[in-house]
Amino acid sequence: MNMSELIKLLNKIYQAPLPEIKDLEQVLSLSAAQELDVLFGFADNVRKELCGDGILLRGIIEFSNFCDKECFYCGLNKNNRKLSRYRMSREELLRSVEFLSSCNIKTVVLQSGEDQGLDVSWLSEIIQQIKSRFSLAITLSVGERSLDDYKLWRKAGADRYLLKIETSDEALYASMHPQMSFAQRLNCLDMLRQLGYQVGSGNIIGLPGQNLKTIAQDILFFKQGNFDMIGIGPFIPHQDTPFAAEQKGQVLLTLKAVALTRIVTRNAHLPATTALGSLDQDYRAQGLKCGANVLMPNFTPEPYRKLYEIYPQKRCVSEPVGACNFCMDEMAKSINRSIDYSKGDSLKQGKADVNV
């Protein structure tokens, strides 16, 4: 494709209320260096215009690795008997939040496996204490729960919720999520929206059975859902899962998906994910140069950080807690950007929470 045709296509996609699948597939199939330069440059310009040059930080604390699900791609799946399980205590969790806050991080992401043993009231009290002691936005990422659970946590002060779909193809979803319901996943996302959470989702690039059409469908799903944040990372096989022998997701395809998602969803917050930094080298800077505007430093304390192994060779499991801050600043400077130490609310119209 010549460059004028490509720019015309990208503008068509950008301006469309809902782009056509065939157009998204065509962009995802680009391979020539000059074509990729145009795609990534276009996405980066959209990011600059609609999100600014600041890179937002979301500090993650992985407070439990218990999980009741059997997802074929995840090392936390309940059938992995080799994994030592943990739940952080209230005191450990609050100390981690205190340290995170002292590093000038303004958003904490409280993440766990889909742990039905999680005490709902315990987490509610944690949320209340965080809100009373620190000036932080709180993102929860604890999976599918009941409407009552979501209501309680929202009332306690939780601002945001991350619930990745992983794939929007119902048949593909069913093939790797035993005893889980695609419809229930969608229902949970709807409940979270109705309760006023800023809602995040996302997918994995390179899942077995995935193709360019299913990725294009994912991007349309993100557009239709008007998500506030979208996490896109490469598939990394875990040795203790049914997908142990499968191939890793391609870096280039992941970057193309990030760029195209930026163009289609415009002002959603897009992280350069930890998975993108956990391959043969750290590709997060490349992600930031093709549309991403968020980094997610890890504040999970030892010895727990190494035990939250959703995939192997996960970046930043050996560094001292807080070391990521220097790394993030250096990464930003390397691409002539800067860290934005604000809470980084949703840029979607009417989505920012006045209580954050």
Secondary structure, DSSP 8 states (H G I E B T S, - for coil): --HHHHHHHHHHHHH-SS--HHHHHHHHT--SHHHHHHHHHHHHHHHHHHH-SEEEE-EEEEEE-------TT-TT-TT-TTS---B--HHHHHHHHHHHHHTT--EEEEEE---TTS-HHHHHHHHHHHHHH---EEEEE-----HHHHHHHHHHT--EEE---B-S-HHHHHHHSTT--HHHHHHHHHHHHHTT-EEEEEEEET-TT--HHHHHHHHHHHHHHT-SEEEEEE----TTSTTTTS----HHHHHHHHHHHHHHHSS-B-BB-TGGGSSSS--HHHHHTTT--EE--B---TTTGGG--SSTT-TTSSS-TTHHHHHHHHHHHHTT-EEE-S-----STTTS-TT-
